């Protein structure tokens, strides 16, 4: 498993694990980041990401993206 920040732009990956406190995991789940779901990395700039989850594009900073393991 590697953090989401290691994925390349345009790559579609599957979430294996989400780490962090319960509040953080709940917030990410509400945004659509759940285990075994596929997400596509749209762009990456300085560790900050824009990803596509289902039909939505979501921006994540480096600290949040590092909690999502692929």
N, CA, C and O atoms as a CHARMM CRD file, in Angstrom:
* protein
*
  280
    1    1 UNK  N      0.84200  -1.18900   0.00000 PROA 1      0.00000
    2    1 UNK  CA     0.00000   0.00000   0.00000 PROA 1      0.00000
    3    1 UNK  C      0.88300   1.24700   0.00000 PROA 1      0.00000
    4    1 UNK  O      1.90800   1.31400   0.67700 PROA 1      0.00000
    5    2 UNK  N      0.44800   2.21800  -0.77700 PROA 2      0.00000
    6    2 UNK  CA     1.14600   3.50800  -0.83600 PROA 2      0.00000
    7    2 UNK  C      0.11100   4.62500  -0.67300 PROA 2      0.00000
    8    2 UNK  O     -1.06900   4.41200  -0.95300 PROA 2      0.00000
    9    3 UNK  N      0.53300   5.81200  -0.22300 PROA 3      0.00000
   10    3 UNK  CA    -0.42700   6.91900  -0.09200 PROA 3      0.00000
   11    3 UNK  C     -0.87400   7.43600  -1.46000 PROA 3      0.00000
   12    3 UNK  O     -0.17000   7.27400  -2.45700 PROA 3      0.00000
   13    4 UNK  N     -2.02100   8.04400  -1.49000 PROA 4      0.00000
   14    4 UNK  CA    -2.59700   8.58300  -2.72500 PROA 4      0.00000
   15    4 UNK  C     -1.67700   9.60600  -3.38500 PROA 4      0.00000
   16    4 UNK  O     -1.70600   9.76400  -4.60600 PROA 4      0.00000
   17    5 UNK  N     -0.86700  10.29900  -2.59700 PROA 5      0.00000
   18    5 UNK  CA     0.03000  11.31300  -3.16400 PROA 5      0.00000
   19    5 UNK  C      1.05800  10.70500  -4.11400 PROA 5      0.00000
   20    5 UNK  O      1.66500  11.43500  -4.89700 PROA 5      0.00000
   21    6 UNK  N      1.27100   9.38900  -4.06700 PROA 6      0.00000
   22    6 UNK  CA     2.24400   8.72700  -4.93400 PROA 6      0.00000
   23    6 UNK  C      1.64400   8.35100  -6.29200 PROA 6      0.00000
   24    6 UNK  O      2.37700   7.92000  -7.18200 PROA 6      0.00000
   25    7 UNK  N      0.33800   8.50300  -6.47000 PROA 7      0.00000
   26    7 UNK  CA    -0.30400   8.16800  -7.74300 PROA 7      0.00000
   27    7 UNK  C      0.00300   9.23400  -8.78400 PROA 7      0.00000
   28    7 UNK  O      0.20200  10.40200  -8.44900 PROA 7      0.00000
   29    8 UNK  N      0.04000   8.83100 -10.03700 PROA 8      0.00000
   30    8 UNK  CA     0.31800   9.74300 -11.14700 PROA 8      0.00000
   31    8 UNK  C     -0.97100  10.36300 -11.66800 PROA 8      0.00000
   32    8 UNK  O     -2.05400   9.80200 -11.49900 PROA 8      0.00000
   33    9 UNK  N     -0.84400  11.52600 -12.30400 PROA 9      0.00000
   34    9 UNK  CA    -2.00400  12.17500 -12.91500 PROA 9      0.00000
   35    9 UNK  C     -2.59800  11.27000 -13.98600 PROA 9      0.00000
   36    9 UNK  O     -1.86700  10.65300 -14.76200 PROA 9      0.00000
   37   10 UNK  N     -3.91100  11.19300 -14.02500 PROA 10     0.00000
   38   10 UNK  CA    -4.60200  10.37200 -15.00500 PROA 10     0.00000
   39   10 UNK  C     -4.75500   8.91700 -14.59000 PROA 10     0.00000
   40   10 UNK  O     -5.39300   8.13700 -15.29700 PROA 10     0.00000
   41   11 UNK  N     -4.18400   8.54700 -13.46900 PROA 11     0.00000
   42   11 UNK  CA    -4.22500   7.15700 -13.01200 PROA 11     0.00000
   43   11 UNK  C     -5.49700   6.89700 -12.21400 PROA 11     0.00000
   44   11 UNK  O     -5.90500   7.71900 -11.39400 PROA 11     0.00000
   45   12 UNK  N     -6.12100   5.74700 -12.46200 PROA 12     0.00000
   46   12 UNK  CA    -7.28000   5.31900 -11.68500 PROA 12     0.00000
   47   12 UNK  C     -6.81200   4.28000 -10.68300 PROA 12     0.00000
   48   12 UNK  O     -6.17500   3.29200 -11.04800 PROA 12     0.00000
   49   13 UNK  N     -7.13000   4.50900  -9.42300 PROA 13     0.00000
   50   13 UNK  CA    -6.65500   3.63800  -8.34500 PROA 13     0.00000
   51   13 UNK  C     -7.82600   3.21100  -7.46600 PROA 13     0.00000
   52   13 UNK  O     -8.90000   3.81300  -7.49800 PROA 13     0.00000
   53   14 UNK  N     -7.59700   2.16200  -6.68300 PROA 14     0.00000
   54   14 UNK  CA    -8.60700   1.65500  -5.75800 PROA 14     0.00000
   55   14 UNK  C     -8.14800   1.92300  -4.33000 PROA 14     0.00000
   56   14 UNK  O     -6.99800   1.65400  -3.98100 PROA 14     0.00000
   57   15 UNK  N     -9.03900   2.44700  -3.51300 PROA 15     0.00000
   58   15 UNK  CA    -8.71800   2.73800  -2.11700 PROA 15     0.00000
   59   15 UNK  C     -8.67100   1.42900  -1.33200 PROA 15     0.00000
   60   15 UNK  O     -9.62000   0.64500  -1.35800 PROA 15     0.00000
   61   16 UNK  N     -7.55100   1.20100  -0.62900 PROA 16     0.00000
   62   16 UNK  CA    -7.39300   0.00200   0.19300 PROA 16     0.00000
   63   16 UNK  C     -7.67100   0.27000   1.66300 PROA 16     0.00000
   64   16 UNK  O     -8.22800  -0.58300   2.35400 PROA 16     0.00000
   65   17 UNK  N     -7.28700   1.45200   2.14900 PROA 17     0.00000
   66   17 UNK  CA    -7.40600   1.76300   3.57300 PROA 17     0.00000
   67   17 UNK  C     -7.42000   3.27000   3.75000 PROA 17     0.00000
   68   17 UNK  O     -6.79900   3.99900   2.97700 PROA 17     0.00000
   69   18 UNK  N     -8.12800   3.73400   4.76700 PROA 18     0.00000
   70   18 UNK  CA    -8.12400   5.15400   5.12000 PROA 18     0.00000
   71   18 UNK  C     -7.70000   5.25100   6.57900 PROA 18     0.00000
   72   18 UNK  O     -8.31700   4.64700   7.45700 PROA 18     0.00000
   73   19 UNK  N     -6.64400   6.01400   6.82800 PROA 19     0.00000
   74   19 UNK  CA    -6.11000   6.13900   8.18600 PROA 19     0.00000
   75   19 UNK  C     -6.52300   7.47600   8.78100 PROA 19     0.00000
   76   19 UNK  O     -7.07400   8.33000   8.08500 PROA 19     0.00000
   77   20 UNK  N     -6.25800   7.65400  10.06300 PROA 20     0.00000
   78   20 UNK  CA    -6.56400   8.91400  10.73300 PROA 20     0.00000
   79   20 UNK  C     -7.61400   8.73800  11.80700 PROA 20     0.00000
   80   20 UNK  O     -8.08800   7.63200  12.06700 PROA 20     0.00000
   81   21 UNK  N     -7.96900   9.84900  12.42600 PROA 21     0.00000
   82   21 UNK  CA    -8.97700   9.82900  13.48300 PROA 21     0.00000
   83   21 UNK  C    -10.35000   9.52600  12.89700 PROA 21     0.00000
   84   21 UNK  O    -10.57000   9.64100  11.69100 PROA 21     0.00000
   85   22 UNK  N    -11.26100   9.13900  13.77200 PROA 22     0.00000
   86   22 UNK  CA   -12.61600   8.79600  13.33000 PROA 22     0.00000
   87   22 UNK  C    -13.28700   9.94200  12.59300 PROA 22     0.00000
   88   22 UNK  O    -13.98300   9.71800  11.60200 PROA 22     0.00000
   89   23 UNK  N    -13.08400  11.18800  13.07100 PROA 23     0.00000
   90   23 UNK  CA   -13.72500  12.33600  12.43600 PROA 23     0.00000
   91   23 UNK  C    -13.21600  12.51700  11.00500 PROA 23     0.00000
   92   23 UNK  O    -13.98800  12.83700  10.10000 PROA 23     0.00000
   93   24 UNK  N    -11.92300  12.31200  10.81000 PROA 24     0.00000
   94   24 UNK  CA   -11.32600  12.47300   9.47900 PROA 24     0.00000
   95   24 UNK  C    -11.84200  11.38900   8.54700 PROA 24     0.00000
   96   24 UNK  O    -12.21200  11.67400   7.40800 PROA 24     0.00000
   97   25 UNK  N    -11.87000  10.15400   9.01700 PROA 25     0.00000
   98   25 UNK  CA   -12.35700   9.05500   8.17600 PROA 25     0.00000
   99   25 UNK  C    -13.82600   9.24100   7.82500 PROA 25     0.00000
  100   25 UNK  O    -14.24200   8.94400   6.70500 PROA 25     0.00000
  101   26 UNK  N    -14.61000   9.73200   8.77600 PROA 26     0.00000
  102   26 UNK  CA   -16.03600   9.98500   8.52400 PROA 26     0.00000
  103   26 UNK  C    -16.20600  11.08100   7.47700 PROA 26     0.00000
  104   26 UNK  O    -17.04000  10.96000   6.58000 PROA 26     0.00000
  105   27 UNK  N    -15.41700  12.15200   7.59000 PROA 27     0.00000
  106   27 UNK  CA   -15.49100  13.25300   6.63000 PROA 27     0.00000
  107   27 UNK  C    -15.13700  12.76400   5.22800 PROA 27     0.00000
  108   27 UNK  O    -15.82800  13.10000   4.26600 PROA 27     0.00000
  109   28 UNK  N    -14.07700  11.98300   5.10200 PROA 28     0.00000
  110   28 UNK  CA   -13.68800  11.45500   3.79400 PROA 28     0.00000
  111   28 UNK  C    -14.76200  10.51200   3.24200 PROA 28     0.00000
  112   28 UNK  O    -15.03300  10.51300   2.04200 PROA 28     0.00000
  113   29 UNK  N    -15.36500   9.71700   4.11200 PROA 29     0.00000
  114   29 UNK  CA   -16.43600   8.81200   3.67100 PROA 29     0.00000
  115   29 UNK  C    -17.62600   9.60100   3.13900 PROA 29     0.00000
  116   29 UNK  O    -18.25200   9.19900   2.15900 PROA 29     0.00000
  117   30 UNK  N    -17.93700  10.72300   3.78200 PROA 30     0.00000
  118   30 UNK  CA   -19.04900  11.56100   3.31300 PROA 30     0.00000
  119   30 UNK  C    -18.74800  12.17200   1.95400 PROA 30     0.00000
  120   30 UNK  O    -19.66600  12.46100   1.18700 PROA 30     0.00000
  121   31 UNK  N    -17.46700  12.37300   1.64700 PROA 31     0.00000
  122   31 UNK  CA   -17.08000  12.90300   0.33900 PROA 31     0.00000
  123   31 UNK  C    -17.03300  11.80900  -0.73400 PROA 31     0.00000
  124   31 UNK  O    -16.90100  12.11500  -1.91900 PROA 31     0.00000
  125   32 UNK  N    -17.14000  10.53800  -0.33000 PROA 32     0.00000
  126   32 UNK  CA   -17.14400   9.44100  -1.28500 PROA 32     0.00000
  127   32 UNK  C    -15.89200   8.59100  -1.26400 PROA 32     0.00000
  128   32 UNK  O    -15.76000   7.66600  -2.06600 PROA 32     0.00000
  129   33 UNK  N    -14.96200   8.88700  -0.35500 PROA 33     0.00000
  130   33 UNK  CA   -13.73600   8.10300  -0.24500 PROA 33     0.00000
  131   33 UNK  C    -13.99100   6.92400   0.68200 PROA 33     0.00000
  132   33 UNK  O    -13.84000   7.04400   1.89800 PROA 33     0.00000
  133   34 UNK  N    -14.37700   5.78200   0.11200 PROA 34     0.00000
  134   34 UNK  CA   -14.63200   4.57700   0.88800 PROA 34     0.00000
  135   34 UNK  C    -13.75900   3.44700   0.34900 PROA 34     0.00000
  136   34 UNK  O    -13.37300   3.44200  -0.82000 PROA 34     0.00000
  137   35 UNK  N    -13.45800   2.49400   1.22200 PROA 35     0.00000
  138   35 UNK  CA   -12.59100   1.37200   0.85600 PROA 35     0.00000
  139   35 UNK  C    -13.20600   0.60200  -0.31100 PROA 35     0.00000
  140   35 UNK  O    -14.41900   0.40100  -0.36600 PROA 35     0.00000
  141   36 UNK  N    -12.35900   0.18000  -1.23400 PROA 36     0.00000
  142   36 UNK  CA   -12.70400  -0.58000  -2.44300 PROA 36     0.00000
  143   36 UNK  C    -13.39600   0.24700  -3.51800 PROA 36     0.00000
  144   36 UNK  O    -13.92200  -0.31800  -4.47700 PROA 36     0.00000
  145   37 UNK  N    -13.40700   1.57800  -3.38300 PROA 37     0.00000
  146   37 UNK  CA   -13.95700   2.40100  -4.45800 PROA 37     0.00000
  147   37 UNK  C    -12.81300   2.90100  -5.33800 PROA 37     0.00000
  148   37 UNK  O    -11.68500   3.07100  -4.87500 PROA 37     0.00000
  149   38 UNK  N    -13.12000   3.13200  -6.60400 PROA 38     0.00000
  150   38 UNK  CA   -12.12200   3.62300  -7.55800 PROA 38     0.00000
  151   38 UNK  C    -12.18600   5.13600  -7.63600 PROA 38     0.00000
  152   38 UNK  O    -13.26400   5.73000  -7.65900 PROA 38     0.00000
  153   39 UNK  N    -10.99700   5.75500  -7.67600 PROA 39     0.00000
  154   39 UNK  CA   -10.90200   7.20200  -7.86200 PROA 39     0.00000
  155   39 UNK  C     -9.85800   7.46800  -8.93200 PROA 39     0.00000
  156   39 UNK  O     -8.93400   6.67700  -9.12100 PROA 39     0.00000
  157   40 UNK  N    -10.00700   8.58100  -9.62900 PROA 40     0.00000
  158   40 UNK  CA    -9.06900   8.95900 -10.68200 PROA 40     0.00000
  159   40 UNK  C     -8.37300  10.25500 -10.28500 PROA 40     0.00000
  160   40 UNK  O     -9.02400  11.23400  -9.91900 PROA 40     0.00000
  161   41 UNK  N     -7.05000  10.25200 -10.36000 PROA 41     0.00000
  162   41 UNK  CA    -6.27400  11.45500 -10.07200 PROA 41     0.00000
  163   41 UNK  C     -6.31300  12.33400 -11.31600 PROA 41     0.00000
  164   41 UNK  O     -5.84200  11.92100 -12.37600 PROA 41     0.00000
  165   42 UNK  N     -6.86600  13.53600 -11.20600 PROA 42     0.00000
  166   42 UNK  CA    -6.96300  14.44800 -12.34300 PROA 42     0.00000
  167   42 UNK  C     -5.65900  15.23300 -12.48300 PROA 42     0.00000
  168   42 UNK  O     -5.01200  15.17800 -13.52900 PROA 42     0.00000
  169   43 UNK  N     -5.27200  15.95900 -11.43700 PROA 43     0.00000
  170   43 UNK  CA    -4.00600  16.69300 -11.45800 PROA 43     0.00000
  171   43 UNK  C     -3.35100  16.61700 -10.09200 PROA 43     0.00000
  172   43 UNK  O     -3.99700  16.36100  -9.07600 PROA 43     0.00000
  173   44 UNK  N     -2.04000  16.84900 -10.10400 PROA 44     0.00000
  174   44 UNK  CA    -1.27900  16.86100  -8.86800 PROA 44     0.00000
  175   44 UNK  C     -0.29000  18.01000  -8.93400 PROA 44     0.00000
  176   44 UNK  O      0.45900  18.14000  -9.90200 PROA 44     0.00000
  177   45 UNK  N     -0.28800  18.84900  -7.89600 PROA 45     0.00000
  178   45 UNK  CA     0.60900  19.99800  -7.84300 PROA 45     0.00000
  179   45 UNK  C      1.12600  20.14500  -6.42200 PROA 45     0.00000
  180   45 UNK  O      0.35800  20.43500  -5.50500 PROA 45     0.00000
  181   46 UNK  N      2.40500  19.94800  -6.23800 PROA 46     0.00000
  182   46 UNK  CA     3.05500  20.06000  -4.92000 PROA 46     0.00000
  183   46 UNK  C      2.42600  19.15000  -3.87600 PROA 46     0.00000
  184   46 UNK  O      2.36300  19.51500  -2.70200 PROA 46     0.00000
  185   47 UNK  N      1.96400  17.98700  -4.27300 PROA 47     0.00000
  186   47 UNK  CA     1.34800  17.05700  -3.33000 PROA 47     0.00000
  187   47 UNK  C     -0.13200  17.27200  -3.14000 PROA 47     0.00000
  188   47 UNK  O     -0.81100  16.40300  -2.59300 PROA 47     0.00000
  189   48 UNK  N     -0.66000  18.41500  -3.57800 PROA 48     0.00000
  190   48 UNK  CA    -2.10000  18.66800  -3.51500 PROA 48     0.00000
  191   48 UNK  C     -2.74400  18.03800  -4.74700 PROA 48     0.00000
  192   48 UNK  O     -2.18700  18.09400  -5.84400 PROA 48     0.00000
  193   49 UNK  N     -3.90300  17.44800  -4.56400 PROA 49     0.00000
  194   49 UNK  CA    -4.52100  16.66700  -5.63500 PROA 49     0.00000
  195   49 UNK  C     -5.92100  17.15700  -5.96400 PROA 49     0.00000
  196   49 UNK  O     -6.63300  17.68700  -5.11100 PROA 49     0.00000
  197   50 UNK  N     -6.29600  16.96900  -7.21600 PROA 50     0.00000
  198   50 UNK  CA    -7.69400  17.04800  -7.62100 PROA 50     0.00000
  199   50 UNK  C     -8.03600  15.65900  -8.12400 PROA 50     0.00000
  200   50 UNK  O     -7.40800  15.15300  -9.05400 PROA 50     0.00000
  201   51 UNK  N     -9.03600  15.04200  -7.50300 PROA 51     0.00000
  202   51 UNK  CA    -9.40700  13.67100  -7.85100 PROA 51     0.00000
  203   51 UNK  C    -10.87500  13.61500  -8.23300 PROA 51     0.00000
  204   51 UNK  O    -11.68100  14.44500  -7.81200 PROA 51     0.00000
  205   52 UNK  N    -11.19800  12.62400  -9.03400 PROA 52     0.00000
  206   52 UNK  CA   -12.59500  12.39500  -9.40900 PROA 52     0.00000
  207   52 UNK  C    -13.09600  11.18700  -8.64100 PROA 52     0.00000
  208   52 UNK  O    -12.56200  10.08500  -8.75800 PROA 52     0.00000
  209   53 UNK  N    -14.13900  11.42300  -7.85100 PROA 53     0.00000
  210   53 UNK  CA   -14.79400  10.37000  -7.07800 PROA 53     0.00000
  211   53 UNK  C    -16.21700  10.28200  -7.59200 PROA 53     0.00000
  212   53 UNK  O    -17.00100  11.21700  -7.43200 PROA 53     0.00000
  213   54 UNK  N    -16.54600   9.16900  -8.20500 PROA 54     0.00000
  214   54 UNK  CA   -17.84000   8.99500  -8.84000 PROA 54     0.00000
  215   54 UNK  C    -18.02000  10.11800  -9.86300 PROA 54     0.00000
  216   54 UNK  O    -17.25600  10.18000 -10.82700 PROA 54     0.00000
  217   55 UNK  N    -18.99800  11.00500  -9.69000 PROA 55     0.00000
  218   55 UNK  CA   -19.22100  12.07500 -10.66700 PROA 55     0.00000
  219   55 UNK  C    -18.75100  13.43500 -10.16700 PROA 55     0.00000
  220   55 UNK  O    -19.08300  14.45800 -10.76700 PROA 55     0.00000
  221   56 UNK  N    -17.98700  13.46800  -9.08400 PROA 56     0.00000
  222   56 UNK  CA   -17.54700  14.73500  -8.49100 PROA 56     0.00000
  223   56 UNK  C    -16.03500  14.87200  -8.53900 PROA 56     0.00000
  224   56 UNK  O    -15.30600  13.88300  -8.45900 PROA 56     0.00000
  225   57 UNK  N    -15.57100  16.11500  -8.67200 PROA 57     0.00000
  226   57 UNK  CA   -14.14000  16.40400  -8.56600 PROA 57     0.00000
  227   57 UNK  C    -13.90200  17.07100  -7.22200 PROA 57     0.00000
  228   57 UNK  O    -14.58900  18.02300  -6.85300 PROA 57     0.00000
  229   58 UNK  N    -12.91700  16.55500  -6.49600 PROA 58     0.00000
  230   58 UNK  CA   -12.65000  17.03100  -5.13800 PROA 58     0.00000
  231   58 UNK  C    -11.17000  17.36900  -5.02000 PROA 58     0.00000
  232   58 UNK  O    -10.31700  16.62100  -5.49800 PROA 58     0.00000
  233   59 UNK  N    -10.87000  18.49000  -4.38600 PROA 59     0.00000
  234   59 UNK  CA    -9.48600  18.88800  -4.13200 PROA 59     0.00000
  235   59 UNK  C     -9.09300  18.42000  -2.73800 PROA 59     0.00000
  236   59 UNK  O     -9.84900  18.57400  -1.78000 PROA 59     0.00000
  237   60 UNK  N     -7.89600  17.84500  -2.64200 PROA 60     0.00000
  238   60 UNK  CA    -7.36800  17.37500  -1.36200 PROA 60     0.00000
  239   60 UNK  C     -5.99000  17.96400  -1.13900 PROA 60     0.00000
  240   60 UNK  O     -5.18700  18.03500  -2.06900 PROA 60     0.00000
  241   61 UNK  N     -5.70700  18.38700   0.08200 PROA 61     0.00000
  242   61 UNK  CA    -4.35200  18.82800   0.36500 PROA 61     0.00000
  243   61 UNK  C     -3.48400  17.60100   0.66800 PROA 61     0.00000
  244   61 UNK  O     -3.99100  16.48700   0.80400 PROA 61     0.00000
  245   62 UNK  N     -2.18300  17.82100   0.76900 PROA 62     0.00000
  246   62 UNK  CA    -1.23700  16.72100   0.93800 PROA 62     0.00000
  247   62 UNK  C     -1.53300  15.89500   2.18600 PROA 62     0.00000
  248   62 UNK  O     -1.45500  14.66800   2.14100 PROA 62     0.00000
  249   63 UNK  N     -1.87300  16.54800   3.30300 PROA 63     0.00000
  250   63 UNK  CA    -2.08600  15.80200   4.55200 PROA 63     0.00000
  251   63 UNK  C     -3.29700  14.87600   4.45600 PROA 63     0.00000
  252   63 UNK  O     -3.26200  13.75900   4.97100 PROA 63     0.00000
  253   64 UNK  N     -4.36100  15.32700   3.80300 PROA 64     0.00000
  254   64 UNK  CA    -5.53900  14.46300   3.62400 PROA 64     0.00000
  255   64 UNK  C     -5.23000  13.32900   2.65400 PROA 64     0.00000
  256   64 UNK  O     -5.60400  12.18100   2.89700 PROA 64     0.00000
  257   65 UNK  N     -4.55500  13.64500   1.56200 PROA 65     0.00000
  258   65 UNK  CA    -4.25100  12.62900   0.56000 PROA 65     0.00000
  259   65 UNK  C     -3.32400  11.55900   1.11400 PROA 65     0.00000
  260   65 UNK  O     -3.40100  10.40400   0.69300 PROA 65     0.00000
  261   66 UNK  N     -2.44700  11.91700   2.05200 PROA 66     0.00000
  262   66 UNK  CA    -1.54800  10.93100   2.65300 PROA 66     0.00000
  263   66 UNK  C     -2.29000   9.94000   3.54700 PROA 66     0.00000
  264   66 UNK  O     -1.74100   8.88600   3.86800 PROA 66     0.00000
  265   67 UNK  N     -3.49700  10.24200   3.94800 PROA 67     0.00000
  266   67 UNK  CA    -4.27800   9.32800   4.78200 PROA 67     0.00000
  267   67 UNK  C     -5.00200   8.27800   3.96200 PROA 67     0.00000
  268   67 UNK  O     -5.48700   7.28800   4.51000 PROA 67     0.00000
  269   68 UNK  N     -5.08100   8.48000   2.66000 PROA 68     0.00000
  270   68 UNK  CA    -5.77500   7.54300   1.77600 PROA 68     0.00000
  271   68 UNK  C     -4.72400   6.61600   1.17400 PROA 68     0.00000
  272   68 UNK  O     -3.85200   7.05700   0.42500 PROA 68     0.00000
  273   69 UNK  N     -4.81400   5.33500   1.50600 PROA 69     0.00000
  274   69 UNK  CA    -3.85600   4.34800   1.02800 PROA 69     0.00000
  275   69 UNK  C     -4.44500   3.59100  -0.16600 PROA 69     0.00000
  276   69 UNK  O     -5.60400   3.17400  -0.15400 PROA 69     0.00000
  277   70 UNK  N     -3.61100   3.43100  -1.19300 PROA 70     0.00000
  278   70 UNK  CA    -4.06900   2.74200  -2.41200 PROA 70     0.00000
  279   70 UNK  C     -3.24100   1.48900  -2.63300 PROA 70     0.00000
  280   70 UNK  O     -3.46400   0.76500  -3.60300 PROA 70     0.00000
